[in-house]
Amino acid sequence: MAKRPTKPRRILDVIVKHWRSTIGSLMILVSIFLLIFKVITAETLTAIIAALIAAGYIPKAKSDATDS
């Protein structure tokens, strides 16, 4: 009988599988908290988001709008 993985192991498996988006999401959350506590400015937050998109940690928005 196969042993069921523990909860920390299951969480680690998800992080390993989706590591880029996980790191991107964590960076955005930390940056927003830094903005709320006035450690960084809105311009810095914009630069962080642009860098994460350029590096591929956050997927680009897809344009589904078509002219009818």
PDB file of N, CA, C, O and CB in Angstrom:
ATOM      1  N   MET A   1       0.829  -1.174   0.000  1.00  0.00           N
ATOM      2  CA  MET A   1       0.000   0.000   0.000  1.00  0.00           C
ATOM      3  C   MET A   1       0.881   1.248   0.000  1.00  0.00           C
ATOM      4  O   MET A   1       1.828   1.343   0.782  1.00  0.00           O
ATOM      5  CB  MET A   1      -0.948  -0.008   1.206  1.00  0.00           C
ATOM      6  N   ALA A   2       0.571   2.201  -0.875  1.00  0.00           N
ATOM      7  CA  ALA A   2       1.364   3.422  -0.988  1.00  0.00           C
ATOM      8  C   ALA A   2       1.019   4.387   0.146  1.00  0.00           C
ATOM      9  O   ALA A   2      -0.145   4.583   0.495  1.00  0.00           O
ATOM     10  CB  ALA A   2       1.132   4.096  -2.357  1.00  0.00           C
ATOM     11  N   LYS A   3       2.056   4.972   0.698  1.00  0.00           N
ATOM     12  CA  LYS A   3       1.859   5.930   1.782  1.00  0.00           C
ATOM     13  C   LYS A   3       1.457   7.283   1.197  1.00  0.00           C
ATOM     14  O   LYS A   3       2.057   7.754   0.231  1.00  0.00           O
ATOM     15  CB  LYS A   3       3.146   6.063   2.644  1.00  0.00           C
ATOM     16  N   ARG A   4       0.445   7.895   1.788  1.00  0.00           N
ATOM     17  CA  ARG A   4      -0.040   9.203   1.332  1.00  0.00           C
ATOM     18  C   ARG A   4       0.960  10.281   1.731  1.00  0.00           C
ATOM     19  O   ARG A   4       1.419  10.306   2.873  1.00  0.00           O
ATOM     20  CB  ARG A   4      -1.447   9.515   1.925  1.00  0.00           C
ATOM     21  N   PRO A   5       1.308  11.187   0.787  1.00  0.00           N
ATOM     22  CA  PRO A   5       2.278  12.247   1.136  1.00  0.00           C
ATOM     23  C   PRO A   5       1.724  13.185   2.201  1.00  0.00           C
ATOM     24  O   PRO A   5       0.518  13.417   2.291  1.00  0.00           O
ATOM     25  CB  PRO A   5       2.662  13.057  -0.113  1.00  0.00           C
ATOM     26  N   THR A   6       2.641  13.715   3.004  1.00  0.00           N
ATOM     27  CA  THR A   6       2.230  14.634   4.061  1.00  0.00           C
ATOM     28  C   THR A   6       1.839  15.975   3.462  1.00  0.00           C
ATOM     29  O   THR A   6       2.136  16.266   2.303  1.00  0.00           O
ATOM     30  CB  THR A   6       3.355  14.815   5.097  1.00  0.00           C
ATOM     31  N   LYS A   7       1.169  16.784   4.270  1.00  0.00           N
ATOM     32  CA  LYS A   7       0.710  18.088   3.793  1.00  0.00           C
ATOM     33  C   LYS A   7       1.878  18.983   3.362  1.00  0.00           C
ATOM     34  O   LYS A   7       1.795  19.587   2.293  1.00  0.00           O
ATOM     35  CB  LYS A   7      -0.104  18.784   4.881  1.00  0.00           C
ATOM     36  N   PRO A   8       2.959  19.098   4.139  1.00  0.00           N
ATOM     37  CA  PRO A   8       4.082  19.928   3.662  1.00  0.00           C
ATOM     38  C   PRO A   8       4.663  19.417   2.338  1.00  0.00           C
ATOM     39  O   PRO A   8       5.069  20.213   1.491  1.00  0.00           O
ATOM     40  CB  PRO A   8       5.187  19.971   4.722  1.00  0.00           C
ATOM     41  N   ARG A   9       4.702  18.111   2.162  1.00  0.00           N
ATOM     42  CA  ARG A   9       5.225  17.544   0.915  1.00  0.00           C
ATOM     43  C   ARG A   9       4.311  17.897  -0.261  1.00  0.00           C
ATOM     44  O   ARG A   9       4.794  18.202  -1.351  1.00  0.00           O
ATOM     45  CB  ARG A   9       5.372  16.010   1.038  1.00  0.00           C
ATOM     46  N   ARG A  10       2.988  17.857  -0.044  1.00  0.00           N
ATOM     47  CA  ARG A  10       2.047  18.215  -1.112  1.00  0.00           C
ATOM     48  C   ARG A  10       2.193  19.697  -1.478  1.00  0.00           C
ATOM     49  O   ARG A  10       2.128  20.051  -2.655  1.00  0.00           O
ATOM     50  CB  ARG A  10       0.588  17.910  -0.677  1.00  0.00           C
ATOM     51  N   ILE A  11       2.389  20.560  -0.478  1.00  0.00           N
ATOM     52  CA  ILE A  11       2.580  21.991  -0.736  1.00  0.00           C
ATOM     53  C   ILE A  11       3.876  22.204  -1.520  1.00  0.00           C
ATOM     54  O   ILE A  11       3.907  22.989  -2.467  1.00  0.00           O
ATOM     55  CB  ILE A  11       2.611  22.796   0.598  1.00  0.00           C
ATOM     56  N   LEU A  12       4.935  21.511  -1.131  1.00  0.00           N
ATOM     57  CA  LEU A  12       6.204  21.617  -1.842  1.00  0.00           C
ATOM     58  C   LEU A  12       6.067  21.139  -3.289  1.00  0.00           C
ATOM     59  O   LEU A  12       6.650  21.741  -4.191  1.00  0.00           O
ATOM     60  CB  LEU A  12       7.285  20.808  -1.120  1.00  0.00           C
ATOM     61  N   ASP A  13       5.308  20.072  -3.522  1.00  0.00           N
ATOM     62  CA  ASP A  13       5.089  19.579  -4.882  1.00  0.00           C
ATOM     63  C   ASP A  13       4.398  20.619  -5.760  1.00  0.00           C
ATOM     64  O   ASP A  13       4.750  20.776  -6.929  1.00  0.00           O
ATOM     65  CB  ASP A  13       4.262  18.301  -4.849  1.00  0.00           C
ATOM     66  N   VAL A  14       3.423  21.324  -5.206  1.00  0.00           N
ATOM     67  CA  VAL A  14       2.721  22.372  -5.958  1.00  0.00           C
ATOM     68  C   VAL A  14       3.671  23.519  -6.280  1.00  0.00           C
ATOM     69  O   VAL A  14       3.666  24.036  -7.397  1.00  0.00           O
ATOM     70  CB  VAL A  14       1.503  22.894  -5.163  1.00  0.00           C
ATOM     71  N   ILE A  15       4.489  23.921  -5.302  1.00  0.00           N
ATOM     72  CA  ILE A  15       5.439  25.017  -5.527  1.00  0.00           C
ATOM     73  C   ILE A  15       6.449  24.632  -6.602  1.00  0.00           C
ATOM     74  O   ILE A  15       6.768  25.441  -7.473  1.00  0.00           O
ATOM     75  CB  ILE A  15       6.171  25.386  -4.215  1.00  0.00           C
ATOM     76  N   VAL A  16       6.950  23.407  -6.545  1.00  0.00           N
ATOM     77  CA  VAL A  16       7.927  22.963  -7.545  1.00  0.00           C
ATOM     78  C   VAL A  16       7.290  22.918  -8.933  1.00  0.00           C
ATOM     79  O   VAL A  16       7.926  23.280  -9.923  1.00  0.00           O
ATOM     80  CB  VAL A  16       8.493  21.574  -7.172  1.00  0.00           C
ATOM     81  N   LYS A  17       6.039  22.476  -9.003  1.00  0.00           N
ATOM     82  CA  LYS A  17       5.359  22.370 -10.293  1.00  0.00           C
ATOM     83  C   LYS A  17       5.085  23.746 -10.899  1.00  0.00           C
ATOM     84  O   LYS A  17       5.218  23.929 -12.109  1.00  0.00           O
ATOM     85  CB  LYS A  17       4.049  21.600 -10.135  1.00  0.00           C
ATOM     86  N   HIS A  18       4.708  24.700 -10.072  1.00  0.00           N
ATOM     87  CA  HIS A  18       4.336  26.040 -10.547  1.00  0.00           C
ATOM     88  C   HIS A  18       5.257  27.096  -9.950  1.00  0.00           C
ATOM     89  O   HIS A  18       4.776  28.134  -9.495  1.00  0.00           O
ATOM     90  CB  HIS A  18       2.869  26.355 -10.191  1.00  0.00           C
ATOM     91  N   TRP A  19       6.574  26.861  -9.940  1.00  0.00           N
ATOM     92  CA  TRP A  19       7.486  27.721  -9.212  1.00  0.00           C
ATOM     93  C   TRP A  19       7.550  29.137  -9.752  1.00  0.00           C
ATOM     94  O   TRP A  19       7.672  30.072  -8.960  1.00  0.00           O
ATOM     95  CB  TRP A  19       8.840  27.130  -9.227  1.00  0.00           C
ATOM     96  N   ARG A  20       7.475  29.341 -11.052  1.00  0.00           N
ATOM     97  CA  ARG A  20       7.569  30.706 -11.589  1.00  0.00           C
ATOM     98  C   ARG A  20       6.390  31.566 -11.150  1.00  0.00           C
ATOM     99  O   ARG A  20       6.574  32.677 -10.654  1.00  0.00           O
ATOM    100  CB  ARG A  20       7.642  30.672 -13.117  1.00  0.00           C
ATOM    101  N   SER A  21       5.197  31.053 -11.332  1.00  0.00           N
ATOM    102  CA  SER A  21       4.019  31.841 -10.947  1.00  0.00           C
ATOM    103  C   SER A  21       3.930  32.007  -9.436  1.00  0.00           C
ATOM    104  O   SER A  21       3.425  33.019  -8.950  1.00  0.00           O
ATOM    105  CB  SER A  21       2.741  31.182 -11.471  1.00  0.00           C
ATOM    106  N   THR A  22       4.422  31.012  -8.686  1.00  0.00           N
ATOM    107  CA  THR A  22       4.415  31.120  -7.220  1.00  0.00           C
ATOM    108  C   THR A  22       5.346  32.241  -6.764  1.00  0.00           C
ATOM    109  O   THR A  22       4.979  33.052  -5.914  1.00  0.00           O
ATOM    110  CB  THR A  22       4.836  29.777  -6.571  1.00  0.00           C
ATOM    111  N   ILE A  23       6.539  32.282  -7.325  1.00  0.00           N
ATOM    112  CA  ILE A  23       7.486  33.340  -6.964  1.00  0.00           C
ATOM    113  C   ILE A  23       6.935  34.702  -7.386  1.00  0.00           C
ATOM    114  O   ILE A  23       7.042  35.673  -6.637  1.00  0.00           O
ATOM    115  CB  ILE A  23       8.869  33.087  -7.621  1.00  0.00           C
ATOM    116  N   GLY A  24       6.348  34.778  -8.584  1.00  0.00           N
ATOM    117  CA  GLY A  24       5.765  36.031  -9.047  1.00  0.00           C
ATOM    118  C   GLY A  24       4.661  36.522  -8.128  1.00  0.00           C
ATOM    119  O   GLY A  24       4.598  37.706  -7.800  1.00  0.00           O
ATOM    120  N   SER A  25       3.785  35.606  -7.711  1.00  0.00           N
ATOM    121  CA  SER A  25       2.685  35.983  -6.816  1.00  0.00           C
ATOM    122  C   SER A  25       3.205  36.450  -5.465  1.00  0.00           C
ATOM    123  O   SER A  25       2.712  37.436  -4.916  1.00  0.00           O
ATOM    124  CB  SER A  25       1.726  34.809  -6.624  1.00  0.00           C
ATOM    125  N   LEU A  26       4.184  35.758  -4.932  1.00  0.00           N
ATOM    126  CA  LEU A  26       4.749  36.155  -3.641  1.00  0.00           C
ATOM    127  C   LEU A  26       5.426  37.524  -3.728  1.00  0.00           C
ATOM    128  O   LEU A  26       5.305  38.342  -2.815  1.00  0.00           O
ATOM    129  CB  LEU A  26       5.754  35.102  -3.155  1.00  0.00           C
ATOM    130  N   MET A  27       6.137  37.767  -4.827  1.00  0.00           N
ATOM    131  CA  MET A  27       6.789  39.065  -5.003  1.00  0.00           C
ATOM    132  C   MET A  27       5.767  40.198  -5.079  1.00  0.00           C
ATOM    133  O   MET A  27       5.975  41.268  -4.508  1.00  0.00           O
ATOM    134  CB  MET A  27       7.654  39.057  -6.266  1.00  0.00           C
ATOM    135  N   ILE A  28       4.662  39.956  -5.786  1.00  0.00           N
ATOM    136  CA  ILE A  28       3.610  40.977  -5.883  1.00  0.00           C
ATOM    137  C   ILE A  28       3.011  41.250  -4.508  1.00  0.00           C
ATOM    138  O   ILE A  28       2.826  42.409  -4.137  1.00  0.00           O
ATOM    139  CB  ILE A  28       2.502  40.533  -6.870  1.00  0.00           C
ATOM    140  N   LEU A  29       2.704  40.200  -3.746  1.00  0.00           N
ATOM    141  CA  LEU A  29       2.130  40.394  -2.408  1.00  0.00           C
ATOM    142  C   LEU A  29       3.074  41.163  -1.501  1.00  0.00           C
ATOM    143  O   LEU A  29       2.650  42.081  -0.799  1.00  0.00           O
ATOM    144  CB  LEU A  29       1.791  39.050  -1.776  1.00  0.00           C
ATOM    145  N   VAL A  30       4.351  40.796  -1.509  1.00  0.00           N
ATOM    146  CA  VAL A  30       5.322  41.500  -0.667  1.00  0.00           C
ATOM    147  C   VAL A  30       5.433  42.955  -1.104  1.00  0.00           C
ATOM    148  O   VAL A  30       5.492  43.854  -0.264  1.00  0.00           O
ATOM    149  CB  VAL A  30       6.707  40.812  -0.730  1.00  0.00           C
ATOM    150  N   SER A  31       5.460  43.192  -2.412  1.00  0.00           N
ATOM    151  CA  SER A  31       5.575  44.563  -2.922  1.00  0.00           C
ATOM    152  C   SER A  31       4.370  45.409  -2.537  1.00  0.00           C
ATOM    153  O   SER A  31       4.519  46.585  -2.206  1.00  0.00           O
ATOM    154  CB  SER A  31       5.732  44.552  -4.439  1.00  0.00           C
ATOM    155  N   ILE A  32       3.187  44.825  -2.578  1.00  0.00           N
ATOM    156  CA  ILE A  32       1.978  45.568  -2.196  1.00  0.00           C
ATOM    157  C   ILE A  32       2.022  45.934  -0.718  1.00  0.00           C
ATOM    158  O   ILE A  32       1.654  47.047  -0.342  1.00  0.00           O
ATOM    159  CB  ILE A  32       0.709  44.742  -2.501  1.00  0.00           C
ATOM    160  N   PHE A  33       2.475  44.994   0.131  1.00  0.00           N
ATOM    161  CA  PHE A  33       2.601  45.323   1.546  1.00  0.00           C
ATOM    162  C   PHE A  33       3.641  46.414   1.771  1.00  0.00           C
ATOM    163  O   PHE A  33       3.450  47.288   2.616  1.00  0.00           O
ATOM    164  CB  PHE A  33       2.966  44.080   2.348  1.00  0.00           C
ATOM    165  N   LEU A  34       4.739  46.369   1.019  1.00  0.00           N
ATOM    166  CA  LEU A  34       5.744  47.429   1.138  1.00  0.00           C
ATOM    167  C   LEU A  34       5.174  48.775   0.711  1.00  0.00           C
ATOM    168  O   LEU A  34       5.495  49.807   1.302  1.00  0.00           O
ATOM    169  CB  LEU A  34       6.981  47.093   0.296  1.00  0.00           C
ATOM    170  N   LEU A  35       4.325  48.765  -0.319  1.00  0.00           N
ATOM    171  CA  LEU A  35       3.679  50.001  -0.761  1.00  0.00           C
ATOM    172  C   LEU A  35       2.710  50.516   0.301  1.00  0.00           C
ATOM    173  O   LEU A  35       2.666  51.718   0.566  1.00  0.00           O
ATOM    174  CB  LEU A  35       2.939  49.775  -2.090  1.00  0.00           C
ATOM    175  N   ILE A  36       1.943  49.630   0.903  1.00  0.00           N
ATOM    176  CA  ILE A  36       0.982  50.021   1.945  1.00  0.00           C
ATOM    177  C   ILE A  36       1.711  50.665   3.133  1.00  0.00           C
ATOM    178  O   ILE A  36       1.255  51.669   3.679  1.00  0.00           O
ATOM    179  CB  ILE A  36       0.162  48.788   2.421  1.00  0.00           C
ATOM    180  N   PHE A  37       2.841  50.079   3.525  1.00  0.00           N
ATOM    181  CA  PHE A  37       3.594  50.601   4.657  1.00  0.00           C
ATOM    182  C   PHE A  37       4.573  51.703   4.264  1.00  0.00           C
ATOM    183  O   PHE A  37       5.425  52.106   5.056  1.00  0.00           O
ATOM    184  CB  PHE A  37       4.339  49.484   5.327  1.00  0.00           C
ATOM    185  N   LYS A  38       4.436  52.184   3.020  1.00  0.00           N
ATOM    186  CA  LYS A  38       5.209  53.311   2.498  1.00  0.00           C
ATOM    187  C   LYS A  38       6.716  53.086   2.544  1.00  0.00           C
ATOM    188  O   LYS A  38       7.482  54.013   2.803  1.00  0.00           O
ATOM    189  CB  LYS A  38       4.871  54.551   3.267  1.00  0.00           C
ATOM    190  N   VAL A  39       7.130  51.861   2.293  1.00  0.00           N
ATOM    191  CA  VAL A  39       8.551  51.555   2.176  1.00  0.00           C
ATOM    192  C   VAL A  39       9.003  51.818   0.745  1.00  0.00           C
ATOM    193  O   VAL A  39      10.138  52.231   0.511  1.00  0.00           O
ATOM    194  CB  VAL A  39       8.841  50.084   2.585  1.00  0.00           C
ATOM    195  N   ILE A  40       8.100  51.575  -0.219  1.00  0.00           N
ATOM    196  CA  ILE A  40       8.391  51.837  -1.628  1.00  0.00           C
ATOM    197  C   ILE A  40       7.307  52.759  -2.185  1.00  0.00           C
ATOM    198  O   ILE A  40       6.255  52.937  -1.572  1.00  0.00           O
ATOM    199  CB  ILE A  40       8.469  50.502  -2.449  1.00  0.00           C
ATOM    200  N   THR A  41       7.577  53.342  -3.351  1.00  0.00           N
ATOM    201  CA  THR A  41       6.606  54.222  -3.994  1.00  0.00           C
ATOM    202  C   THR A  41       5.832  53.449  -5.066  1.00  0.00           C
ATOM    203  O   THR A  41       6.165  52.310  -5.391  1.00  0.00           O
ATOM    204  CB  THR A  41       7.312  55.457  -4.614  1.00  0.00           C
ATOM    205  N   ALA A  42       4.805  54.085  -5.599  1.00  0.00           N
ATOM    206  CA  ALA A  42       4.006  53.465  -6.652  1.00  0.00           C
ATOM    207  C   ALA A  42       4.838  53.244  -7.907  1.00  0.00           C
ATOM    208  O   ALA A  42       4.632  52.266  -8.626  1.00  0.00           O
ATOM    209  CB  ALA A  42       2.784  54.326  -6.975  1.00  0.00           C
ATOM    210  N   GLU A  43       5.779  54.148  -8.174  1.00  0.00           N
ATOM    211  CA  GLU A  43       6.656  53.988  -9.336  1.00  0.00           C
ATOM    212  C   GLU A  43       7.545  52.764  -9.191  1.00  0.00           C
ATOM    213  O   GLU A  43       7.800  52.055 -10.164  1.00  0.00           O
ATOM    214  CB  GLU A  43       7.514  55.235  -9.533  1.00  0.00           C
ATOM    215  N   THR A  44       8.018  52.518  -7.974  1.00  0.00           N
ATOM    216  CA  THR A  44       8.844  51.341  -7.718  1.00  0.00           C
ATOM    217  C   THR A  44       8.022  50.070  -7.901  1.00  0.00           C
ATOM    218  O   THR A  44       8.505  49.093  -8.473  1.00  0.00           O
ATOM    219  CB  THR A  44       9.443  51.394  -6.298  1.00  0.00           C
ATOM    220  N   LEU A  45       6.785  50.082  -7.420  1.00  0.00           N
ATOM    221  CA  LEU A  45       5.904  48.931  -7.597  1.00  0.00           C
ATOM    222  C   LEU A  45       5.666  48.665  -9.079  1.00  0.00           C
ATOM    223  O   LEU A  45       5.670  47.512  -9.510  1.00  0.00           O
ATOM    224  CB  LEU A  45       4.566  49.157  -6.874  1.00  0.00           C
ATOM    225  N   THR A  46       5.462  49.711  -9.852  1.00  0.00           N
ATOM    226  CA  THR A  46       5.276  49.568 -11.291  1.00  0.00           C
ATOM    227  C   THR A  46       6.518  48.956 -11.937  1.00  0.00           C
ATOM    228  O   THR A  46       6.408  48.085 -12.800  1.00  0.00           O
ATOM    229  CB  THR A  46       4.959  50.928 -11.928  1.00  0.00           C
ATOM    230  N   ALA A  47       7.679  49.406 -11.525  1.00  0.00           N
ATOM    231  CA  ALA A  47       8.929  48.863 -12.069  1.00  0.00           C
ATOM    232  C   ALA A  47       9.109  47.397 -11.695  1.00  0.00           C
ATOM    233  O   ALA A  47       9.576  46.605 -12.514  1.00  0.00           O
ATOM    234  CB  ALA A  47      10.125  49.678 -11.570  1.00  0.00           C
ATOM    235  N   ILE A  48       8.749  47.028 -10.480  1.00  0.00           N
ATOM    236  CA  ILE A  48       8.853  45.632 -10.045  1.00  0.00           C
ATOM    237  C   ILE A  48       7.939  44.753 -10.886  1.00  0.00           C
ATOM    238  O   ILE A  48       8.344  43.685 -11.343  1.00  0.00           O
ATOM    239  CB  ILE A  48       8.499  45.496  -8.547  1.00  0.00           C
ATOM    240  N   ILE A  49       6.706  45.203 -11.088  1.00  0.00           N
ATOM    241  CA  ILE A  49       5.747  44.423 -11.881  1.00  0.00           C
ATOM    242  C   ILE A  49       6.222  44.290 -13.322  1.00  0.00           C
ATOM    243  O   ILE A  49       6.122  43.215 -13.913  1.00  0.00           O
ATOM    244  CB  ILE A  49       4.350  45.077 -11.842  1.00  0.00           C
ATOM    245  N   ALA A  50       6.736  45.369 -13.885  1.00  0.00           N
ATOM    246  CA  ALA A  50       7.251  45.316 -15.264  1.00  0.00           C
ATOM    247  C   ALA A  50       8.421  44.345 -15.375  1.00  0.00           C
ATOM    248  O   ALA A  50       8.522  43.604 -16.353  1.00  0.00           O
ATOM    249  CB  ALA A  50       7.688  46.718 -15.731  1.00  0.00           C
ATOM    250  N   ALA A  51       9.298  44.344 -14.390  1.00  0.00           N
ATOM    251  CA  ALA A  51      10.438  43.434 -14.405  1.00  0.00           C
ATOM    252  C   ALA A  51       9.991  41.983 -14.274  1.00  0.00           C
ATOM    253  O   ALA A  51      10.545  41.105 -14.936  1.00  0.00           O
ATOM    254  CB  ALA A  51      11.410  43.785 -13.283  1.00  0.00           C
ATOM    255  N   LEU A  52       9.000  41.723 -13.433  1.00  0.00           N
ATOM    256  CA  LEU A  52       8.499  40.356 -13.275  1.00  0.00           C
ATOM    257  C   LEU A  52       7.820  39.863 -14.546  1.00  0.00           C
ATOM    258  O   LEU A  52       7.947  38.691 -14.900  1.00  0.00           O
ATOM    259  CB  LEU A  52       7.523  40.280 -12.101  1.00  0.00           C
ATOM    260  N   ILE A  53       7.109  40.737 -15.229  1.00  0.00           N
ATOM    261  CA  ILE A  53       6.475  40.362 -16.499  1.00  0.00           C
ATOM    262  C   ILE A  53       7.545  40.088 -17.550  1.00  0.00           C
ATOM    263  O   ILE A  53       7.453  39.112 -18.295  1.00  0.00           O
ATOM    264  CB  ILE A  53       5.510  41.478 -16.987  1.00  0.00           C
ATOM    265  N   ALA A  54       8.562  40.950 -17.609  1.00  0.00           N
ATOM    266  CA  ALA A  54       9.631  40.772 -18.592  1.00  0.00           C
ATOM    267  C   ALA A  54      10.417  39.489 -18.339  1.00  0.00           C
ATOM    268  O   ALA A  54      10.861  38.840 -19.286  1.00  0.00           O
ATOM    269  CB  ALA A  54      10.574  41.972 -18.570  1.00  0.00           C
ATOM    270  N   ALA A  55      10.593  39.121 -17.079  1.00  0.00           N
ATOM    271  CA  ALA A  55      11.340  37.910 -16.741  1.00  0.00           C
ATOM    272  C   ALA A  55      10.497  36.651 -16.883  1.00  0.00           C
ATOM    273  O   ALA A  55      11.032  35.543 -16.829  1.00  0.00           O
ATOM    274  CB  ALA A  55      11.871  38.008 -15.329  1.00  0.00           C
ATOM    275  N   GLY A  56       9.194  36.802 -17.062  1.00  0.00           N
ATOM    276  CA  GLY A  56       8.331  35.638 -17.243  1.00  0.00           C
ATOM    277  C   GLY A  56       7.744  35.075 -15.967  1.00  0.00           C
ATOM    278  O   GLY A  56       7.137  34.004 -15.988  1.00  0.00           O
ATOM    279  N   TYR A  57       7.910  35.772 -14.860  1.00  0.00           N
ATOM    280  CA  TYR A  57       7.345  35.292 -13.604  1.00  0.00           C
ATOM    281  C   TYR A  57       5.851  35.572 -13.509  1.00  0.00           C
ATOM    282  O   TYR A  57       5.140  34.910 -12.754  1.00  0.00           O
ATOM    283  CB  TYR A  57       8.063  35.929 -12.433  1.00  0.00           C
ATOM    284  N   ILE A  58       5.377  36.548 -14.268  1.00  0.00           N
ATOM    285  CA  ILE A  58       3.948  36.866 -14.342  1.00  0.00           C
ATOM    286  C   ILE A  58       3.571  36.822 -15.814  1.00  0.00           C
ATOM    287  O   ILE A  58       4.218  37.478 -16.631  1.00  0.00           O
ATOM    288  CB  ILE A  58       3.614  38.281 -13.694  1.00  0.00           C
ATOM    289  N   PRO A  59       2.545  36.066 -16.170  1.00  0.00           N
ATOM    290  CA  PRO A  59       2.175  35.991 -17.593  1.00  0.00           C
ATOM    291  C   PRO A  59       1.584  37.304 -18.088  1.00  0.00           C
ATOM    292  O   PRO A  59       0.928  38.030 -17.339  1.00  0.00           O
ATOM    293  CB  PRO A  59       1.173  34.854 -17.824  1.00  0.00           C
ATOM    294  N   LYS A  60       1.829  37.597 -19.369  1.00  0.00           N
ATOM    295  CA  LYS A  60       1.267  38.802 -19.975  1.00  0.00           C
ATOM    296  C   LYS A  60      -0.216  38.614 -20.176  1.00  0.00           C
ATOM    297  O   LYS A  60      -0.680  37.494 -20.392  1.00  0.00           O
ATOM    298  CB  LYS A  60       1.959  39.130 -21.313  1.00  0.00           C
ATOM    299  N   ALA A  61      -0.966  39.698 -20.108  1.00  0.00           N
ATOM    300  CA  ALA A  61      -2.415  39.641 -20.338  1.00  0.00           C
ATOM    301  C   ALA A  61      -2.652  39.368 -21.820  1.00  0.00           C
ATOM    302  O   ALA A  61      -2.007  39.952 -22.691  1.00  0.00           O
ATOM    303  CB  ALA A  61      -3.122  40.976 -19.890  1.00  0.00           C
ATOM    304  N   LYS A  62      -3.587  38.472 -22.079  1.00  0.00           N
ATOM    305  CA  LYS A  62      -3.913  38.146 -23.460  1.00  0.00           C
ATOM    306  C   LYS A  62      -5.054  39.028 -23.912  1.00  0.00           C
ATOM    307  O   LYS A  62      -6.027  39.215 -23.182  1.00  0.00           O
ATOM    308  CB  LYS A  62      -4.278  36.652 -23.616  1.00  0.00           C
ATOM    309  N   SER A  63      -4.943  39.568 -25.104  1.00  0.00           N
ATOM    310  CA  SER A  63      -5.970  40.443 -25.643  1.00  0.00           C
ATOM    311  C   SER A  63      -6.958  39.592 -26.450  1.00  0.00           C
ATOM    312  O   SER A  63      -6.636  39.116 -27.538  1.00  0.00           O
ATOM    313  CB  SER A  63      -5.340  41.573 -26.526  1.00  0.00           C
ATOM    314  N   ASP A  64      -8.157  39.410 -25.905  1.00  0.00           N
ATOM    315  CA  ASP A  64      -9.191  38.639 -26.593  1.00  0.00           C
ATOM    316  C   ASP A  64     -10.195  39.532 -27.289  1.00  0.00           C
ATOM    317  O   ASP A  64     -11.133  39.041 -27.918  1.00  0.00           O
ATOM    318  CB  ASP A  64      -9.906  37.734 -25.619  1.00  0.00           C
ATOM    319  N   ALA A  65     -10.009  40.842 -27.183  1.00  0.00           N
ATOM    320  CA  ALA A  65     -10.949  41.774 -27.793  1.00  0.00           C
ATOM    321  C   ALA A  65     -10.778  41.775 -29.311  1.00  0.00           C
ATOM    322  O   ALA A  65      -9.667  41.918 -29.822  1.00  0.00           O
ATOM    323  CB  ALA A  65     -10.753  43.194 -27.225  1.00  0.00           C
ATOM    324  N   THR A  66     -11.865  41.618 -30.004  1.00  0.00           N
ATOM    325  CA  THR A  66     -11.844  41.678 -31.471  1.00  0.00           C
ATOM    326  C   THR A  66     -12.813  42.727 -31.928  1.00  0.00           C
ATOM    327  O   THR A  66     -13.861  42.923 -31.313  1.00  0.00           O
ATOM    328  CB  THR A  66     -12.189  40.310 -32.105  1.00  0.00           C
ATOM    329  N   ASP A  67     -12.478  43.403 -32.995  1.00  0.00           N
ATOM    330  CA  ASP A  67     -13.355  44.429 -33.532  1.00  0.00           C
ATOM    331  C   ASP A  67     -14.482  43.767 -34.314  1.00  0.00           C
ATOM    332  O   ASP A  67     -14.236  43.016 -35.258  1.00  0.00           O
ATOM    333  CB  ASP A  67     -12.568  45.418 -34.426  1.00  0.00           C
ATOM    334  N   SER A  68     -15.709  44.048 -33.918  1.00  0.00           N
ATOM    335  CA  SER A  68     -16.857  43.439 -34.591  1.00  0.00           C
ATOM    336  C   SER A  68     -17.513  44.418 -35.530  1.00  0.00           C
ATOM    337  O   SER A  68     -18.498  44.080 -36.186  1.00  0.00           O
ATOM    338  CB  SER A  68     -17.871  42.933 -33.578  1.00  0.00           C
TER     339      SER A  68
END
